[in-house]
Amino acid sequence: MLRELIWLSGQVTSYAAAESVLDRVGRLKVSDNSIWRRVKTWGRVIKEQEEKRREKANSLPKRQYLRRQVLGVTQRMGVGMDGAQVRIRNEGWKELKIGCTFDLEVRPTRREETGEWEPMAHAIGNQYVAHLGGSERLGQLLWTAAKARGWERADDKQVIGDGIAWIWTQARTHFYDGQQIVDWYHGVEHLASIAELLHGPETRATQMWYHAAQTSLYQGHAARIAKHLRKKAAKRPELAEDLRREAGYLENHKRRMQYQEFREDGYVIGSGMVESGCKQFKARFCGPGMRWSREGIERLLPIRAAVMSTSFDEVWKAAYNSPPN
């Protein structure tokens, strides 16, 4: 019963909900406070196991692998990073940093724009890690998960995220051999903002500029759009600061915005897998009126991540059978 109790605490929206499910389905009378105490104990053990895995992964020498195309087998994988806000007691809203590892699978997919079928990459087998705090720790946790999954022996690798600086710092530190890609939808959100700056909200000119810029960005012309914005900034002093900021964003990420090329190479260009992870963490930690102690959320985070990654049974077995410290 203990395993199911801990699993349920990472699955439902609150400890009170876990109490209700246990009573209604299992006819088990366990108070929400009792569930919380058990999560506090076993969350600590699971977190310690997580730290041991990280230390072991970092202590192993880097292995050399034969490229497996010789056998007709190619392993392709990726990682994604993002952040979500959670409310911490006496601290306010803090960023929960989230990482995702996934395999890449190319399969025929119908394009919404044309209705035609074409090969398209998909992220499958998503697994998650999370950390409330600095990006360096999240990078270490994600590297441990990626290494265990086979990052070093993968033939093709990618890193995807939005434009925030800490993601690309961790990409350079741990995943330097992966193709870096800025999420396509994040990029086009910038284009939508630029279009409104230039032509106002919901005008025909706004839509025309946006659609033309979207096509140009997809074709890999971020630098061309940035040049256009700088010319506009020189003529529109009232918009110059905003336009130059957007131009700088496009210039800084132009190598990460070769979307047509990336799609043809079999990479995903949208970060839906990690954004889905953010929503799933928020579903557990951001219910109405929820405020967490830092200790409380840190004990539940590895449980929630294991449940989301469908690896809870494996994680529980390692924690339950580990010798006490």
KAQUIZI-V642234 format. One record per residue. RES is the residue in one letter. SS is DSSP state (@ for helix, = for strand, . for the rest). PHI is phi in whole degrees, -180 to 180 (* if undefined). NEAR is the number of other C-alpha atoms within 8 Angstrom. Layout:
# KAQUIZI-V642234
res:RES ss:SS phi:PHI near:NEAR
res:RES ss:SS phi:PHI near:NEAR
This chain:
# KAQUIZI-V642234
res:M ss:. phi:* near:4
res:L ss:@ phi:-59 near:5
res:R ss:@ phi:-60 near:7
res:E ss:@ phi:-66 near:7
res:L ss:@ phi:-64 near:10
res:I ss:@ phi:-67 near:13
res:W ss:@ phi:-59 near:11
res:L ss:@ phi:-65 near:9
res:S ss:@ phi:-64 near:13
res:G ss:. phi:-89 near:11
res:Q ss:. phi:-104 near:9
res:V ss:. phi:-89 near:10
res:T ss:. phi:-87 near:11
res:S ss:. phi:-165 near:8
res:Y ss:@ phi:-66 near:12
res:A ss:@ phi:-64 near:8
res:A ss:@ phi:-66 near:9
res:A ss:@ phi:-63 near:15
res:E ss:@ phi:-59 near:13
res:S ss:@ phi:-65 near:8
res:V ss:@ phi:-64 near:9
res:L ss:@ phi:-61 near:12
res:D ss:@ phi:-70 near:11
res:R ss:@ phi:-73 near:8
res:V ss:@ phi:-91 near:6
res:G ss:@ phi:-103 near:7
res:R ss:. phi:56 near:7
res:L ss:. phi:-109 near:7
res:K ss:. phi:-97 near:7
res:V ss:. phi:-132 near:9
res:S ss:. phi:-72 near:8
res:D ss:@ phi:-63 near:10
res:N ss:@ phi:-66 near:7
res:S ss:@ phi:-66 near:8
res:I ss:@ phi:-62 near:15
res:W ss:@ phi:-58 near:9
res:R ss:@ phi:-63 near:8
res:R ss:@ phi:-68 near:9
res:V ss:@ phi:-63 near:12
res:K ss:@ phi:-59 near:11
res:T ss:@ phi:-71 near:8
res:W ss:@ phi:-80 near:11
res:G ss:@ phi:-64 near:14
res:R ss:@ phi:-65 near:9
res:V ss:@ phi:-64 near:9
res:I ss:@ phi:-65 near:13
res:K ss:@ phi:-66 near:10
res:E ss:@ phi:-64 near:8
res:Q ss:@ phi:-64 near:10
res:E ss:@ phi:-61 near:8
res:E ss:@ phi:-67 near:8
res:K ss:@ phi:-64 near:8
res:R ss:@ phi:-64 near:9
res:R ss:@ phi:-64 near:11
res:E ss:@ phi:-64 near:8
res:K ss:@ phi:-66 near:8
res:A ss:@ phi:-64 near:10
res:N ss:@ phi:-74 near:8
res:S ss:@ phi:-86 near:6
res:L ss:. phi:-75 near:6
res:P ss:. phi:-68 near:5
res:K ss:. phi:-70 near:5
res:R ss:. phi:-94 near:5
res:Q ss:. phi:-101 near:6
res:Y ss:. phi:-123 near:6
res:L ss:. phi:-71 near:4
res:R ss:. phi:-65 near:7
res:R ss:@ phi:-88 near:10
res:Q ss:@ phi:-62 near:7
res:V ss:@ phi:-57 near:6
res:L ss:@ phi:-93 near:5
res:G ss:. phi:78 near:6
res:V ss:. phi:-123 near:7
res:T ss:. phi:-126 near:8
res:Q ss:. phi:-99 near:10
res:R ss:= phi:-129 near:11
res:M ss:= phi:-150 near:13
res:G ss:= phi:-155 near:13
res:V ss:= phi:-133 near:13
res:G ss:= phi:-136 near:13
res:M ss:= phi:-138 near:12
res:D ss:= phi:-164 near:13
res:G ss:= phi:-140 near:9
res:A ss:= phi:-143 near:10
res:Q ss:= phi:-90 near:9
res:V ss:= phi:-128 near:11
res:R ss:= phi:-100 near:12
res:I ss:= phi:-110 near:12
res:R ss:. phi:-59 near:9
res:N ss:. phi:68 near:4
res:E ss:. phi:-126 near:7
res:G ss:= phi:88 near:7
res:W ss:= phi:-78 near:8
res:K ss:= phi:-129 near:10
res:E ss:= phi:-85 near:10
res:L ss:= phi:-92 near:12
res:K ss:= phi:-89 near:15
res:I ss:= phi:-128 near:16
res:G ss:= phi:-124 near:15
res:C ss:= phi:-137 near:15
res:T ss:= phi:-108 near:14
res:F ss:= phi:-156 near:12
res:D ss:= phi:-94 near:12
res:L ss:= phi:-104 near:14
res:E ss:= phi:-131 near:9
res:V ss:= phi:-97 near:9
res:R ss:= phi:-147 near:9
res:P ss:= phi:-60 near:8
res:T ss:= phi:-140 near:8
res:R ss:= phi:-82 near:8
res:R ss:. phi:-79 near:9
res:E ss:. phi:-64 near:6
res:E ss:. phi:-67 near:4
res:T ss:. phi:-114 near:5
res:G ss:. phi:78 near:7
res:E ss:. phi:-90 near:7
res:W ss:= phi:-91 near:8
res:E ss:= phi:-154 near:9
res:P ss:= phi:-65 near:8
res:M ss:= phi:-146 near:11
res:A ss:= phi:-78 near:12
res:H ss:= phi:-134 near:10
res:A ss:= phi:-87 near:11
res:I ss:= phi:-130 near:8
res:G ss:= phi:64 near:7
res:N ss:= phi:-64 near:11
res:Q ss:= phi:-130 near:12
res:Y ss:= phi:-124 near:13
res:V ss:= phi:-134 near:13
res:A ss:= phi:-152 near:13
res:H ss:= phi:-149 near:12
res:L ss:= phi:-94 near:9
res:G ss:. phi:152 near:8
res:G ss:. phi:-69 near:8
res:S ss:@ phi:-70 near:10
res:E ss:@ phi:-61 near:7
res:R ss:@ phi:-67 near:9
res:L ss:@ phi:-61 near:14
res:G ss:@ phi:-61 near:12
res:Q ss:@ phi:-66 near:10
res:L ss:@ phi:-63 near:11
res:L ss:@ phi:-69 near:13
res:W ss:@ phi:-63 near:10
res:T ss:@ phi:-59 near:12
res:A ss:@ phi:-65 near:10
res:A ss:@ phi:-68 near:11
res:K ss:@ phi:-65 near:10
res:A ss:@ phi:-63 near:8
res:R ss:@ phi:-82 near:6
res:G ss:. phi:116 near:8
res:W ss:@ phi:-55 near:10
res:E ss:@ phi:-67 near:9
res:R ss:@ phi:-102 near:9
res:A ss:. phi:-71 near:11
res:D ss:. phi:-84 near:9
res:D ss:= phi:-131 near:8
res:K ss:= phi:-141 near:12
res:Q ss:= phi:-142 near:12
res:V ss:= phi:-125 near:13
res:I ss:= phi:-128 near:15
res:G ss:= phi:-174 near:13
res:D ss:. phi:-87 near:9
res:G ss:. phi:-88 near:9
res:I ss:. phi:-70 near:7
res:A ss:@ phi:-64 near:6
res:W ss:@ phi:-63 near:7
res:I ss:@ phi:-63 near:13
res:W ss:@ phi:-78 near:8
res:T ss:@ phi:-65 near:8
res:Q ss:@ phi:-70 near:12
res:A ss:@ phi:-63 near:13
res:R ss:@ phi:-67 near:8
res:T ss:@ phi:-73 near:7
res:H ss:@ phi:-111 near:9
res:F ss:. phi:-126 near:10
res:Y ss:. phi:-62 near:7
res:D ss:. phi:-95 near:5
res:G ss:. phi:-102 near:11
res:Q ss:= phi:-70 near:7
res:Q ss:= phi:-86 near:9
res:I ss:= phi:-138 near:11
res:V ss:= phi:-80 near:14
res:D ss:. phi:-49 near:12
res:W ss:@ phi:-56 near:11
res:Y ss:@ phi:-69 near:7
res:H ss:@ phi:-67 near:10
res:G ss:@ phi:-63 near:9
res:V ss:@ phi:-73 near:9
res:E ss:@ phi:-63 near:8
res:H ss:@ phi:-63 near:9
res:L ss:@ phi:-62 near:11
res:A ss:@ phi:-62 near:9
res:S ss:@ phi:-65 near:8
res:I ss:@ phi:-64 near:10
res:A ss:@ phi:-59 near:13
res:E ss:@ phi:-69 near:11
res:L ss:@ phi:-59 near:9
res:L ss:@ phi:-76 near:7
res:H ss:@ phi:-128 near:9
res:G ss:. phi:86 near:9
res:P ss:. phi:-75 near:7
res:E ss:. phi:57 near:7
res:T ss:. phi:-108 near:8
res:R ss:@ phi:-63 near:6
res:A ss:@ phi:-63 near:7
res:T ss:@ phi:-61 near:14
res:Q ss:@ phi:-64 near:10
res:M ss:@ phi:-64 near:8
res:W ss:@ phi:-65 near:9
res:Y ss:@ phi:-61 near:11
res:H ss:@ phi:-67 near:8
res:A ss:@ phi:-66 near:8
res:A ss:@ phi:-68 near:10
res:Q ss:@ phi:-62 near:10
res:T ss:@ phi:-61 near:8
res:S ss:@ phi:-62 near:11
res:L ss:@ phi:-65 near:13
res:Y ss:@ phi:-59 near:11
res:Q ss:. phi:-79 near:10
res:G ss:. phi:96 near:12
res:H ss:. phi:-105 near:11
res:A ss:@ phi:-60 near:13
res:A ss:@ phi:-65 near:9
res:R ss:@ phi:-66 near:7
res:I ss:@ phi:-66 near:13
res:A ss:@ phi:-61 near:13
res:K ss:@ phi:-62 near:9
res:H ss:@ phi:-61 near:8
res:L ss:@ phi:-66 near:12
res:R ss:@ phi:-66 near:12
res:K ss:@ phi:-65 near:8
res:K ss:@ phi:-64 near:10
res:A ss:@ phi:-62 near:13
res:A ss:@ phi:-67 near:8
res:K ss:@ phi:-98 near:6
res:R ss:. phi:-124 near:8
res:P ss:@ phi:-57 near:8
res:E ss:@ phi:-69 near:5
res:L ss:@ phi:-112 near:9
res:A ss:@ phi:-57 near:12
res:E ss:@ phi:-63 near:9
res:D ss:@ phi:-66 near:7
res:L ss:@ phi:-67 near:13
res:R ss:@ phi:-68 near:11
res:R ss:@ phi:-64 near:8
res:E ss:@ phi:-67 near:12
res:A ss:@ phi:-63 near:13
res:G ss:@ phi:-63 near:9
res:Y ss:@ phi:-59 near:9
res:L ss:@ phi:-66 near:12
res:E ss:@ phi:-66 near:10
res:N ss:@ phi:-64 near:7
res:H ss:. phi:-111 near:11
res:K ss:@ phi:-59 near:12
res:R ss:@ phi:-73 near:6
res:R ss:@ phi:-94 near:8
res:M ss:. phi:-123 near:13
res:Q ss:. phi:-89 near:13
res:Y ss:@ phi:-65 near:12
res:Q ss:@ phi:-63 near:9
res:E ss:@ phi:-64 near:9
res:F ss:@ phi:-62 near:11
res:R ss:@ phi:-64 near:12
res:E ss:@ phi:-65 near:7
res:D ss:. phi:-83 near:6
res:G ss:. phi:86 near:10
res:Y ss:. phi:-104 near:11
res:V ss:. phi:-81 near:12
res:I ss:. phi:-112 near:12
res:G ss:. phi:-117 near:8
res:S ss:. phi:-96 near:12
res:G ss:@ phi:-59 near:6
res:M ss:@ phi:-66 near:10
res:V ss:@ phi:-84 near:13
res:E ss:@ phi:-64 near:9
res:S ss:@ phi:-61 near:8
res:G ss:@ phi:-61 near:12
res:C ss:@ phi:-59 near:12
res:K ss:@ phi:-65 near:8
res:Q ss:@ phi:-69 near:9
res:F ss:@ phi:-66 near:9
res:K ss:@ phi:-65 near:12
res:A ss:@ phi:-61 near:9
res:R ss:@ phi:-88 near:13
res:F ss:@ phi:-109 near:11
res:C ss:. phi:-126 near:11
res:G ss:. phi:-69 near:9
res:P ss:. phi:-54 near:4
res:G ss:. phi:76 near:5
res:M ss:. phi:-73 near:8
res:R ss:. phi:-136 near:8
res:W ss:= phi:-107 near:10
res:S ss:. phi:-73 near:8
res:R ss:@ phi:-61 near:8
res:E ss:@ phi:-63 near:6
res:G ss:@ phi:-62 near:9
res:I ss:@ phi:-73 near:10
res:E ss:@ phi:-68 near:11
res:R ss:@ phi:-73 near:14
res:L ss:@ phi:-86 near:12
res:L ss:@ phi:-55 near:11
res:P ss:@ phi:-66 near:13
res:I ss:@ phi:-69 near:14
res:R ss:@ phi:-60 near:12
res:A ss:@ phi:-63 near:12
res:A ss:@ phi:-67 near:13
res:V ss:@ phi:-64 near:12
res:M ss:@ phi:-64 near:11
res:S ss:. phi:-89 near:11
res:T ss:. phi:52 near:8
res:S ss:. phi:-120 near:9
res:F ss:@ phi:-60 near:11
res:D ss:@ phi:-61 near:7
res:E ss:@ phi:-66 near:7
res:V ss:@ phi:-65 near:10
res:W ss:@ phi:-64 near:10
res:K ss:@ phi:-59 near:8
res:A ss:@ phi:-65 near:9
res:A ss:@ phi:-71 near:11
res:Y ss:@ phi:-69 near:6
res:N ss:. phi:-94 near:6
res:S ss:. phi:-78 near:6
res:P ss:. phi:-70 near:4
res:P ss:. phi:-66 near:3
res:N ss:. phi:-75 near:2
